[in-house]
Amino acid sequence: MQKYVMSKNKKIILASLLLAMFIIFDRLITINMQFLAINLSLLPIMLAGMLLGWKYSILIGVLRRFNRSHSMAIWSIFPWLYN
């Protein structure tokens, strides 16, 4: 049986699409109730771990903190939070 190996460019493109999916899922597909929050935003990180490996899933997990709109709003209010 032959193993399918992705090129580095395909891995980077797929990782960027999964990061975009994370941002969309985090902003749009979240159900907040009084005692429970249902959120599907970690699904792209899990998919990256299964499809691309642990290095790319860690990279997506780190880059999700640098979403411009989220980070600018939090850093302006609590600058010591991400230091």
N, C-alpha and C positions, 0 to 999 in steps of 0.2 A: 504494500500500500504506500502510495506516494504522499508525502506531507506537503500541504500548500503553504508557501512562504510568501508573505506580503512584502513588497518593496518599502523602503523607508518613506518615500513620498506618499504612498497610499496610507501608511500608518499615521503620518502627520495630518493628512487630510481627514481621515476618520476620527482622529483625536480632536481636531478642531470642530468637526460636526457634533461630536458627542459633548464637547464643552458648550457649544451653542444650545444643544438640547437641554443641558443642565440649566442654563440661564432661563430658557423658556419655561421649563417645568417648574423652576423655582418661583418665577414671577406669576405665571398664569394658572398652573394646575396645582393649586393648594387649597385645601378646604380647612378652614379654621372654625372650630366649634369652641364652646366654652371650656371643655375639659380635654379635648382631643384635637390634634392637628394631623391631617392626612396629607402627606407630601410625597410626590414621586420624583423629586429632584435627584436623589441618589441613584436612581436607575441607570442613567448614562455612565456613571462612574463604575458601577458593577459590570455593565456591558463592556466597558473599556478593559477592565481586569480580565474578563473572560476572553475577549477577542484579541486584545493587543498585548496583554501581559501586565505585570505589576508596575513596571516602570512608567508606562503611559497612564495608568490609573492614578498613580501618585502625582504625576504631572498635572493631570486634569483636576485632581483634588486640591492641589496648591494653587493653580491658576483660577479656580473658581472664587477665591478670595479677592482677586484683583478685578472683579467686575466693576467697571468705572462708576456706574451710578450708585451701587451699593457702598463701595469703599469711600467715595467722596462724601456721601452723606454721613456715614459713621465716623470717619476721621475728623470731620469738622466739628462734631459734637463731642466725641470722646477720643482725643488724639493719643492717649496713653493705651488705648485698648489693643492696638495691633503692633505695638513696639516690642 
